[in-house]
Amino acid sequence: MREVIVAGNWKMNATKEMTNTLVMGVLNGLSDVNAKVIACVPFPYLSQAVALTTHSQLNIGAQNLNTNESGAFTGEVSAEMIKDLDVQYVIVGHSERRSLYGETDKIVAEKIEIAINNGLTPLFCVGELLSEREEGNTEAVVGRQVRAVIDRVGIEAFRDIIVAYEPVWAIGTGVTATPEQAQETHAFIRSVLADNDNDIAQSTPILYGGSMNPINAEELIGCKDIDGGLIGGASLKADSFLQICRAG
């Protein structure tokens, strides 16, 4: 049986005070949570978050990484730097990175590879635009994104990858895919993995990343192929984030 995972993506939201308040608020409510819980914190506050969560149930993740090991890449952060902070997880291929910063399937696959090579666990994001869904191209787009990573790192690497399906049309809009829509795409992603190795497909966690909230979390996570959530806005308030965590 796959473990339920709930990961919060703070995006570009934090101060030192907020980091302390939010992390401690989550920690204080984890005693009745069975899911694996991850907070993906902005780079300047990773060390602070790690220090607050040592020997706790809350895991810390980064939000991005560069494909290069080091060098003249001003403003970028390497996998080695993330690992050096005792951070285990990193978001790769988020729709905002793809749309705002031009990250292609090739770049995303390269980032997955560098993360794995450095012992990091990628939270690998895939998903379609509203126009792509309306044109009936959801499976074509999502399948292409998943296969690009399989082609780069091989199916065995998915033993150490967490997939997150984020319908781009449901991020930050308040619109959520119905449980049926979400389950259908999650099952499709699992089928793409199963084309290469069914055992790995059945063990790979696939999270839903499209405006999951305390109201819809239990129904979504209750779907056969939905193994938790990648949470945006609702992860910025400890109470709402914990309600989602308890849904698992």
N, C-alpha and C positions, 0 to 999 in steps of 0.2 A: 504494500500500500504506500502511495506517495505521500510525502510529508507536505503539510500545508505551509506555505511561505507567504508572509505579508511584508512587503518592502515599501518604505516611504521614500519618495523622491522630493526632497525639499526644494529642488531647483535653485534659483538665485534668490533665496530668502533666508536670511539669518543675521544675527549679531552675536556677540559673545554672550550677552544676557539671554537672548532668545534660545541659543543653543543649550545653555545650562538649564533654563526653565523647561524646555521641551523634552530634553533627554531625561531629566529627573522626573518629569511628569509621567513619561512612558515607563520608566523603570519602576516607579511606585505602583503601577497598575498591572504589572506583568505576572503576578503570582498565580492568576487563574487563566493564563493564556497558554494554550498547548502548541500554537503555531510557532515556526521559526520566524523571528522578527528582525528586520534589517532597516536601518535608517541611512539613506544615502545623502550625505551632508556636503555642503559646499567646501571646496578645498581649504579655505583659510581656517575652517573650524574642525577639520578632521582630527587633529591632534587633541584638541579639547574634548571632542566626543569620545575618542578612544580612551582617554584618561578617565572619563566619567563612567565608562561602561566595562572596565576591566573586571573579569570574572563574573560578568552578568549575563542575562539571557538576551540582551540587546546587542546585535551585531552591527558593525558600521561598514558602510560602503561609500565609494567615490562615485562621481557622476560622469566621468569621462576620462580618457587617457590618450596619449599620443602614440603613434605607431613606431616612433623612433626611441631607441634606448637612451640617448642623450644627444646633446649638441646645440647648435645655434637655432633654437626654436623658441624665441622669446614668448613668454606667457603660457607655455605648454607644460604639461605634467606627464612624467613617464610612469610606466608600470612599476619600475624599481622604486621610485619615490613613494608611490602608494603603498607598496609592500613594506617599505622601510618604516612606515607609520603603524604597522601591524593592522592594516586594513585588509580585509579578505575579499570584499565584493566590489564590483565596478559596473555601472550601467554602460552598455555599448549599443549604439545604433538607435538611440531614442529619436522619435519623430522630429523633435526640435533640432537635434543635431543634423538630421538628414535634410530638413527643409530650410533651416536658417543658415547652416554652415556647409551645405553642399556635400555632406558625407554620402558617398555612393555605396552600393552593395560591396564593392571591392574594398573600399576603405574600412567599412564595418567588419568585413571578414578578416582583414589584416589586424584590426584592433582586437578582435576575438583571439586571434593567434598569439599576439604579443601578451595579452592578459594571461592566457593559459600557460604560456612558456615561463611566465613569472609567478606561477602559482596562485593567480587570482581567479576568482569565480565570476565569470561574466553574467550579468543580467542582460540577455540579448533580446533587444526589442524589434518587433516586426509589426507591420500594420499598413492599412490602405487608406487613401484619401477618400473623401466623400464622393468625388467624381468617379473614382475607380470602383467604388461599391455600386454606385448607381448604374455604371456601365456593365456590371456583372463581372468585374475583373478582380474581385477580392482574392480568389484562390490563385490566380495567375501572379498577382503581385506578392502575396505572402509566400507562395511556393518559391518564387524566384529569390526572395530574400533569404529564406531558410537554406535553399540549395547552394547559394553562394558561399555560405559558411561551411556547409558539408563539403563542398568541393575544395575549400581551402584547408580545413583542419581535419577532415575525416569524421565519420559518424562516431567513432570511439570518443572523440573529444566531448560529445554531448553527455558523457557521464559526469562531466564537470561544468556543465552549462545550465543555467536557468533561462528558459524562454519566457518572454512576456509579449502577449498579443495586445497591441494598443491600437484600436481603430482610431485613426487620426481625427475623424469627424466627431469623436466622443471625448476628446481631451480638452478640459477647460471650458467646455461648452454647456455642461450640465446635462447634455444628451448622453444617454447610455444605451449601448446595444442591449436588446432584450436578452434574457438568459438563453433563449433558443438561438439567437444570432451568434452570441458569444460561444456557446457550446459547439455550434456547427463549425466555426472557424478553428476552435481549439482542436476538435476532432480531426479536422483537415491537417493541421500542423502535425499532429501525432501520426497521421497516415503518411506524410512526407518522410518523417523520420523512420517509420516502419518499413518504408520501401528499401531502406538500407540496413536496418537492424530492428526487429520487432521488440526484442528485450529492452534495448536502449530506449526505444520509443515509449514503452510502457513505464519506464522508470524516470524519464525526464519530466521535471516539473514545468508546467506551462501556466503562467499567471495571467490574469486579466488586468489590463491597464487602461481602461476607458471610463473614468469618472465613477469608480467604485466608491460607495459611501456607506455609512452605518445602516441606511435603510435597505439597500439592495445587496449588501455583502453576503448575507447568509444564503440567499437564493442563488446568487452567482456561484459562490464557492461550493454549493451543493450539487452543481452540475458535474457530470461524470469526469470530464476532461479539464475542468478548471481547478487548479491546485493552489489558489490564493490570488493575491492582487499586488500590482504595482501602483501605489497610491500617490497622487499628487497633492492637491489642495487639502484634502482631508487629513493628510499626515502632518500638517502644520499646527494642529490642535491635538494635544495629548488625548483628550477624552474621545474625540471622534475616531482617532487612529486606533485607540485601544478597543473601541466597539467593533471595528472591522477585524482586528486581531482575534477577538473572542468569537467571531463568526466562524472561524475555522476549528 
